[in-house]
Amino acid sequence: MQSNYILGDSWEEIPKLPDDFFRLVLADPPFEISRDNNFSTMGRTMDFGKWDYNFDQTSWIDLIYPKLKKNGSLVIFNDWKKIGQVAQYAEKVGFIIKRPLTWVKNNPNPANAKRLFLQGTEHAVWLVKGDKWVYNSTYHKGYFNYPVQRSEHPTKKPDGLYSELISILTNPGDFVLDPFSGSGTTGMCAAKLNRNFICIEKEETYHNIALAIAKESNEISN
């Protein structure tokens, strides 16, 4: 299987993938946090699109479990209010909860700064399948300091954040799966690190952006 960007729904595409195949699943599913606001005057919004509404936060984890190699890792980002629920569900599926991870934003959204603490972090849970795992780091505190990257996708994760996670939790030649890949950050970072990848995205606009970036940087041949 070659590295590839797949246009499709993960609930339909994941079952087609081989079992016991991926060293890392790096997932940034819709958080369901879209809402009306008046941030548009600041050039920002909290309504990310219809894809961020009515999303099933947990059942996709059942599909992921057989696809991950024994001793592979699953990293799931989510809204801080949901991360515990998601972790507990993954544990019931068979994953072992290892650590919470935190992305510390150097340039958080300044909205309502005079009334509220800024939302300066996003959170993930690191889970494993089995009692051993790839871990290429020493004395990492689980905090990742990177600025927000503005891009065509409203919830893009920083290239540095994903590159660091992929470097730590995989070895060269391993396969990484991103079931909600947006504009393809996982694929781009994996390719630069000599890892293979499969990225699935159901929104054609973002899928096409990922393909354009990949072809420009010669990540994929088709």
N, C-alpha and C positions, 0 to 999 in steps of 0.2 A: 504494500500500500504506500503510495506516494503522498507527500504533503499536499493538502488541498483545502480550498474554501468551498463549502457546500451551502447552496441556497436551499433552505427548507426548514421545516419545523422539527425541533429536536425530538419530540415525542415520536415522530415517524422515522427520523434519520438515525438516532442512536441505536435502535435495535438492529440496524443493518451492519453495524460495525463489529469487528471481531472481538471475541471475549479474551480476557487476560492479555491485553494488548498495550494499554497506555500506562506510562510511568506516572503521569501527572494529569489530573483534570483540574483546570483552572477556570472557575465559574463565577461570572458576574451577572446573575440573573436580574430581571426587572425588580426593583425594590417596592413598587406600588406606592410611591410617595408623591406622585403628581397631584397638583392642586392649583386652584385659582390663586393668583396673587397680583401685586402691582409692580413686580420686578422688571417688567418689560421696559420701563423708562430707564432702567440701568443697563439695558442690553442683555438681560438674563431672564430666565423663566423657570418655573417649577412645574410646568406642564410639558413633559418630555415626548408625549405622543400616545396614541392608543395602545401601543405595545406595553406601556407601563401600568395598565389597568387590568384588574381581574386575572392576575397571573397566579398559577398554582405553584406555590413556593416550595413544595416538598416532593411530590410524586416523581419528578424527574430523577431524584436521587436513587430510586429503585432501579431505574434503567441504567444508571451509571455504574452501579456496584459490580456487575459481572464484567464490564469492559475494562476495569482497572486491573493492572497486574497485582498479584499478591505482593505485598510490601510497597505498593504505590501510594501516592498522596492525592488527596482531594482538598482543594482550597476553595471556600465559598465566601464571597463577599455578600453583604446584605445590610439593610438598615439596622441600626443598633437595637431597635425595638424588636426585631425579628430574629436576630442571630442566635439567640438561645434556643428558640423553638426549632430552627433549622438544624442546629447541632444535635439536639435531642432526637429529632427524627432520623438523622443520619446514623446515630448510634443504634437505634432500633433496627435499622437496615443491616447493620453489621460493621460499620466503621468504628474506629477507635478515636475518640477526641483527644488531640494532643495539646494544642495551644491556641489561644486567641491571638490574632495578628492585628496590627493597627497601622493604617496609613495616616501619617500626620501631614496635613496640608500646610505648606508654607504661605499660601495666599488664599485663605478661605473666603467664601462669599461674604461680603461685608453687609449684607442686608440686615436691617433691624439691629445694627451694631450698638445703637444707643439704648436699646431695650432688652437685648438678650446676649448671652454668651455666644460667640461665633461657633458655627458647626465646623470645627477645625480638624475633624478626624472622620475616617470611615473604617469599618471593622470587617474582619474576616475570621473564619474558623479554619484551622488546619486539622485535617483528619487523615488517618492512615488505614490501610487494609492489610492486616498482618502485624507481626511483632518486630519487623525490621523495616527500614526505609532508607532511601538515599538522602543524605544530608551533607552538603558541601559547604559547611561554615563552622566557625568557632566563636562562641560567646556573642551570638546575635540576640538582641533583646526583643526581637519581634516588633520593633517600631521601624517604619519605613518613611523617611522624610523626603517628600517630593512635592513640588508645586503642582497645582491643577494645570493640566494642559488643555487649552481651548482648541476645539476641533469641530469637524462637521457633526460628530456624534456628541450629544449633550452630556453623556456620563462616561466619557472615555477615561480609562485609567492611565497613569503616566507610564511611558515606555520604561523608565528606570525601575519602577516598582515591579512590573511584570518581568523584566529582565533579571532582576535580583531573585525573584521567586523561582523562576525557571532554572537559573544557575544553581541555586541551593538544593532544589528538590529533584533534579534530573541530572543525568550524565549525557555527554555528547552521543547522538544517535538515537536517544530515547524518543518516544512519541508523546506529544502533549495534545490533549483534547480540550477545546473550548466550546461548550454547547450553546453559548449565547455570545457570539464573538463580536457583535457590533461592527465597527469599521476595521477589525482585523489586527488589533494590537498584539494579541497573543502570537499570531502567525508571524508577524514581522519580527518580534523579539526572539521567537524560537529559531527562526531561520538564521538570524545573525549569530546565534549561539551554537549553530550546528546541531540543532535538535529538529526532529520532524514534527509535523503538526496536522491536526484536522480541526478546522474551524467551521462551526455551523451557525448560520444566521438566517432568520426568516424574513427580515425586512430587506427588500431588494435594493433599496437606496443605499443602505450601509454595506451590503454585500458587494455592490458595484464599486463603492469607495475602496473597500479592502482589496478587490481585484486590481484596481488601478494602481494602488500603492505597491502591491506585490509585483506587478509587471514592471513598474518603473524601477524597482530595486532588484529585479531578477530573482525574486524569491521562488516563483513557480514558473514552470515552462509552458503551461497551457492557459 
